[in-house]
Amino acid sequence: MSEDTEAELVFQLREGSTEAYQQLLDRHLASINRYVVRMMGNTIDSDDITQEVFIRLWEKSYQFNPEVAKLSTWLHQIAHNMCIDFFRKQMKTSDSNLEENSGGLEPQKELLKVRQASTINQAMESLPERQRSAVVMCHYQGLSNREAAGILDVSVDALESLLSRGRKRLRESLKGDAI
């Protein structure tokens, strides 16, 4: 997938091409959805926010400048801002809705799995928003430090500092828990 091709698709999208929109959606939906789910911890709200990100792509594609950033960076920035806006509106998100997945596990193992996931989600939610964003982007999304720094609009050094403080805080928060 070349960036020139994406720039061309965005140009076609600006002209109203639903085919170009579908191609961009196919390329970026999974990545954006994973990011939003990690940020939100709630699949219902995550689906709504992910949908809004791609509605914004359709409506505001004219704001994208391929000379300034990659499309994936621009979409992640939109997703990030929408998650932060949601958190600000809600002040405190509800506990994560964990999907039930018995998968043949014994009830005790399944309960342990759910408790561990809940503990980790609570620890992630306790991080300040910029530390949580840095950890999610670099450790869960697999973005490079440079890409994550671009999305958060900070230097790579500042991002590394956010990551370091976030990991330290997570270790402290999870110390004593059997994770």
Secondary structure, DSSP 8 states (H G I E B T S, - for coil): --HHHHHHHHHHHHTT-HHHHHHHHHHHHHHHHHHHHHHH--HHHHHHHHHHHHHHHHHHGGG--TTTS-HHHHHHHHHHHHHHHHHHHHSS----------TT--HHHHHHHHHHHHHHHHHHHHS-HHHHHHHIIIIIS---HHHHHHHHTS-HHHHHHHHHHHHHHHHHHHTTS--
